[in-house]
Amino acid sequence: MSEKTCFVIMPYTGRDGTKRDHYIGIYRSIIEPAARQAGYKARRSDLDGGPGSITLDVIRDLASADMVIADLTEANANVFLELGIRHVLRKSGTVHIIDKSYHIPFDINNYRAIEYSTNLAEVPQVIEEIVKAIKVREQDLTRSDNPVHDALTSLPIDVRTTGDEELRKQIEYLQRNLEELRAEKNKLQERLSSIDPNYDIHAESSFDIDKILLEADEITATSGESVLIKLFRAQEVSKETFAAELKTVLRSAYLSDTDYLQISRMCTQLGLPAYARAALEVARSNYPDNSGIIIALADAYYEAGNNNLFIRGRQMIEAELRIQHTNGKPVFTEPPVGDITSPMITLLNYYLRSKQFEWIISVIDSIETFDEPKAVYVRNKARALHKLQRNAEAEAEFQRAIALDPFDDTTYAFYADFLDDGGRYEDAYIQFEKAIVLDPNDGNRYSSLANHIVLRGIVRTSDGSFLSRVPKPLRVQNSMPLYYRAIQTTPRILNRVANNLVVYNLEREAQSLVENAYDPAKYLTHSLDYVDKLIRDGDQNRQE
């Protein structure tokens, strides 16, 4: 049996010797031992004979590696480009890690990254966490661990299994042998000239060879791989350079649907939403039946802040789902085809923003005439009913959603908001706790419970009972450990948490979090301790 491979994506730091030594140290002391303990041979392209940039060899490694560990520290652009390529190529098998002093800036900040530090005492625990993450991914390779496959559910689990593999091999073959063919052509011309000085190689069949080579040049220069490299280099110069290069790139006839989606994400990350929409509009004209592109374009229209685009995006999703408006309400008039969860969520967001709550109820009721009910739909129906103040019906739908999927933390969070709005503060508190237990790696869940404590004056005691209408100092003492855990778990929400605290007239506490000056000795951990106990109990029950 061949040894399993673990390809490592991380900053190389180029000529900065000190930084390079630092990251090699991280690789040798943390990543390599973790991969070895999990049964993999780790390799870094710069340490194993290959260049440290986006080359054919790196892309092959990203496609073929059984596992990939990506160090997101410093938000290195090359790391994120390689990570984006891996996310497209494989549905599962990628573990994110990051130095705990850095935040994840891009779309993957909803996906857990294992934090590490150079503190030797913490290294064994970090290695253990990485090994555990690898084992989790091994258990189910069909479970997505990245935003690309979560958004485009029709993508293959492993792109190498698709028919496009042969096309990629042909393009790679052309790239590897192009110069060799030119050299052979020149040798042939020299030989013919020596035999017959008047012989013109361009006058006969050699013209076809030139034409083929020119076409090969064009395909190579405008293929997705080359285009992404050009754009990557352009974005390092400036937004303007990137935008200028993009105008040329989008005229290429050889971009795949995934190339367009990757280009759109690059535009979004650079703060160029109009260019992202332009890329997706070109993609849709070239791939009119690609549902992933349609959904991405509808999402872009949703964020555009333009009412005409907003309406166009909503109508586009309705057309994709083959929804008709009957008696002023949208309905499914025929069974949906395939998994429509992603476009349905997009459509429901459209309806929610435009306050078309009756439309939400109508479209969900109609889909259930053709398909089994899903918790994600039912909970949105419950929210719509609540907005219409049909609260008894709303609560029944929340309960139905929980029965359909008892492990959906989002449903419990929405249900908690509903109960809180109705003044049922203890019941809401319990639902906020359940949401944390089901996803203890989402900092938003901890901050929601902390907000509830501050606003409603209800806390857990050390024995698990509730105290109500507690004074503000006690609220702060119990909520701050939860806020701190929220930021530790999901660093990107720091600003939002701090802003909430300022709104609650807790400027000093907000400042302590922003300046990383949080002092646990000042606060009470009863509420957090109880949550941790619930998490431990839940883990124990699952093991049994």
Secondary structure, 3 states (H helix, E strand, C coil): CCCEEEEEECCCCCCCHHHHHHHHHHHHHHHHHHHHHCCEEEECCCCCCCCCCCCHHHHHHHHHCCEEEEECHHHCHHHHHHHHHHHHHECCCEEEEEECCCCCCCHHHHCCEEEECCCHHHHHHHHHHHHHHHHHHHHCCCCCCCHHHHHCCCCCCEHHHCCHHHHHHHHHHHHHHHHHHHHHHHHHHHHHHHHCCCCCHHHCCHHHHHHHHHHHHHHHHHCHHHHHHHHHHHHHHCHHHHHHHHHHHCCCCCCCHHHHHHHHHHHHHCCCHHHHHHHHHHHHHHCCCCHHHHHHHHHHHHCCCCHHHHHHHHHHHHHHHCEEEECCEEEECCCCCCCCHHHHHHHHHHHHHCCCHHHHHHHHHHHCCCCCCCHHHHHHHHHHHHHCCCHHHHHHHHHHHHHHCCCCHHHHHHHHHHHHHCCCHHHHHHHHHHHHHHCCCCHHHHHHHHHHHHHHCCEECCCCCEECCCCHHHHHHHHHHHHHHHHHHCHHHHHHHHHHHHHCCCHHHHHHHHCCCCCHHHCCCHHHHHHHHHHHHHHHHHHC
